[in-house]
Amino acid sequence: MKSLTDVAQYCTFWIDDLFFGVDVDDVQEVLRHQPMTPVPRASEGVQGLINLRGQIVTAVDLRFRLGLPPRGDRLPMNVIVRSRGEVVSLLVDDIGDVVDAAGLAVEQIPSNIPGEVQQVVRAVRPLPDKLLLVLDSDSAVEVRAAEPAGATA
Amino acid sequence: MMDDDAEIIAEFLVESHENLDQLDRDLVELEQHPGSRELLSSIFRTIHTIKGTSGFLALGRLEKLTHVGETLLSQLRDGQKTMTPPIAEALLRMVDTVRALLDVIERTGKDEDASVDVAPVAALIEALLAGEEQAADVPEVLLVPAAAVAEPDGVRHAGSNGVAVLERTEVADVPPVPPAPRAPEAQVAPEPEPQPVPAAEEPAAPAEVEEDPAERRTLVDASVRVDVDLLDNLVQLVGELVLTRNQLLQRTLVSEDVELIRAGQRLDLVASELQESVMKTRMQPIGQVWSKMPRMVRDLSHQLGREVELVMEGHETELDRSLLEALKGPLTHLVRNSMDHGIEKPDERLAAGKSRSGRLHLRAFHESGQVVVEITDDGKGINPDKIASVAIERGVVSREQIARMDTREIVNLIFRPGFSTASEVTNVSGRGVGMDVVRTNIERIGGSVDLQSEAGRGTTVRVRIPLTLAIIPALVVGENGERYAIPQANLVELVRLEADDRNLEFLDGAPVLRLRGRLLPLVSLSEALGGRRVDGEALSVVVLQSDDVRFGLCVSAVHDTQEIVVKPIGRQLKSLAMYAGATIMGDGRVSLILDVAGLAREQSIDATQTDATEVRATDDDRTQLLVLEVAGGRRAALPLAAVARLEEFDRDRVERSGAAEVVQYRGGLLPLVRLAPTIGLPDTSDSHDQMSVVVHERANRAVGIVIDRVLDVVEIAVSSSQVGSRPGVTGTAVVQDRVTDLVDIEAVVAWAGASA
């Protein structure tokens, strides 16, 4: 994984009022809501499978991963990321702009934010008007392992 | 026979041409690293191979030439000679002459064409062997093949001709190894197919060079080696194209645009043909595996003291190369097994009234989208009683389970883990590992194996494997609004049940289906998917088989069968054993593919569990009882061990033989005895259209005991009470809170004997 300071741009998105960013080099594409096939008996975090031009992609709901309540009726957006040789779709609430990382400070995650969020965030990069949480996409798509609630960094 | 020879020669040519290209590179490299034993060994092996094959194919001149070359190389390899420029020259010339000879062979099938003269090169090498460092000048041999042979492969020839010319100038003019002329040669040798420019510049017979390639591609040009990954990628892309076509075609169905419809149909055709062609690129004939069989059979017959005649059919049957690779091991093992356990020694055969030599028949053919390979021997066959006793002894199955198996199931027990009946362990087979591994390996590639045997007559093992793994036929079923694909390889049959079907029973709450005398555990797909079981509706039961497990999957809808492209699913879902992958349907939606073996495991259905309450009979105090209903609601029980099978007969199949009732059953007559009268109860078994019959077998004699219906199988510690003891009844017991007569099976059989 490359160092945070090497990342030139972030693809950003919203989940509730959390503002996340993923290195654009890790993002394959961003799509509107796609028809999904549910996978019975799978972890709750797996929302289903989508057909991405013939490739079958698992859709992981970041809301579940972050321990947030379900999205309700709103349709999620897909941020398709590459993680350890596989392509996974992260279901998010809204897509933001691409943010230039130049000149942004890199800060530790404050220790008082919830454990679920800490697990998937590598660092915080403050923007003038808000905080950008740098998502660790490898751990964000990891839903199989039992989630140790309240783990601290 | 001629065809075979031609085929062998063709293979030899392709292989040799490739080897020669390598040889050129090796020789050039060798000059830079004269001491490299590795290179020398490699060159030696190549020449040795060509020599060996040419001897076998009676190509005398080629053999003679490579023989002297080999001698020289072996001396170099063993350090008796060291590499010098003249030796290198001689070897390169030999390679050129070999190549010229191969071209002649390709055109004429023989190596006797006078246009290539081997004698001068052979003489040159022999002179070197004799120690003459000063190589004789033999220019003509190099030029003869270059100019006179109507060489169709202008490119290749330009290369070799270039080398030849270079060599000549070197030998004639330049005493040491000059680096300058070496350089172009080094370029030419490893790259024998550059742009066609040299061919155009080639002054010799330009007309011929232009004509020939069009008329006849050389064997070397006719085939290309392709990276398997590239082929895999092509297969995948074609899979996607097929899916996209399916989506498009669905749209064109409702379209009014004639042009679009026409284009769609054309796309349909092209995509299908493309798919077929791409699949074909991965196909290889099974003959590749079989070509190794004669030798193996010969060696084994010596080792085992058998006389075996090997017959092979269907060499040309093609299957996917990865499957072919995976099939090699299991097939080898099965052939060994047939020879070791099947075919008897000659004297035993004679004693059994058979011919001295056994016959091993290998047959491959396509059948309904699958490749079937049969291995048949006319040996002693498999004795089911022996298998049964060994299986019980080794704890593979229990006595009760054996009692309910038919012969075919019993002989197929040899595929269970830890099973081997070889009374003496040989190094050929019979180490207790093997048949189960064979089956595991075959099932891993989506195949199945089945064995049929007739004691004293022989055994046939039938292996079925899919043509390819990437695209498989599947049955699509519906549940909860989603579609699921089930690989057709696991599919046994489809059964439609009404909710009140009387063959549908609940044992301890678990649904089972009485299907042709066997109890089939049922699994609700809805429940397996985490939903609720839907009771009280008509059911579609998909009977599935995987390993020894057979069960019925209740689904809410059965759609159709179709070819699906198997795609992997992400690591987040790998822990779910019930899915084998996913596929994309014609409408572009993703559907999951069910893994039948995984589903059975998750639903805790295993091979030994044919009914829900059965537990392994280990405790001697406990007995398994088959609980029946007789005489309009009275309960009776038989020891399960006395039950061979459960059958249902149409009432009109019952015939009379003297005073006794019989039915025709399994090629013989099954005497029937009605249970109720034998235990002193009124007979009501006539009140159904079908007769429920418990088949009891002993000493090759069977009796059918007619009852009203089967209720359950229970395992209890019987505390029999003498209350109610009477003829035909040893006592009564309380089973499932009901008073139950314990039937005296001996008395019932005796009754049958008396009335017959």
Boltz contact constraints between the chains, C-beta under 6 A:
constraints:
  - contact:
      token1: [A, 37]
      token2: [B, 590]
      max_distance: 6.0
  - contact:
      token1: [A, 39]
      token2: [B, 573]
      max_distance: 6.0
  - contact:
      token1: [A, 40]
      token2: [B, 529]
      max_distance: 6.0
  - contact:
      token1: [A, 40]
      token2: [B, 530]
      max_distance: 6.0
  - contact:
      token1: [A, 41]
      token2: [B, 530]
      max_distance: 6.0
  - contact:
      token1: [A, 41]
      token2: [B, 576]
      max_distance: 6.0
  - contact:
      token1: [A, 42]
      token2: [B, 573]
      max_distance: 6.0
  - contact:
      token1: [A, 46]
      token2: [B, 572]
      max_distance: 6.0
  - contact:
      token1: [A, 49]
      token2: [B, 582]
      max_distance: 6.0
  - contact:
      token1: [A, 49]
      token2: [B, 590]
      max_distance: 6.0
  - contact:
      token1: [A, 51]
      token2: [B, 584]
      max_distance: 6.0
  - contact:
      token1: [A, 51]
      token2: [B, 588]
      max_distance: 6.0
  - contact:
      token1: [A, 51]
      token2: [B, 590]
      max_distance: 6.0
  - contact:
      token1: [A, 54]
      token2: [B, 240]
      max_distance: 6.0
  - contact:
      token1: [A, 54]
      token2: [B, 243]
      max_distance: 6.0
  - contact:
      token1: [A, 56]
      token2: [B, 567]
      max_distance: 6.0
  - contact:
      token1: [A, 56]
      token2: [B, 582]
      max_distance: 6.0
  - contact:
      token1: [A, 56]
      token2: [B, 590]
      max_distance: 6.0
  - contact:
      token1: [A, 58]
      token2: [B, 570]
      max_distance: 6.0
  - contact:
      token1: [A, 58]
      token2: [B, 572]
      max_distance: 6.0
  - contact:
      token1: [A, 86]
      token2: [B, 570]
      max_distance: 6.0
  - contact:
      token1: [A, 143]
      token2: [B, 572]
      max_distance: 6.0
  - contact:
      token1: [A, 144]
      token2: [B, 572]
      max_distance: 6.0
  - contact:
      token1: [A, 144]
      token2: [B, 575]
      max_distance: 6.0
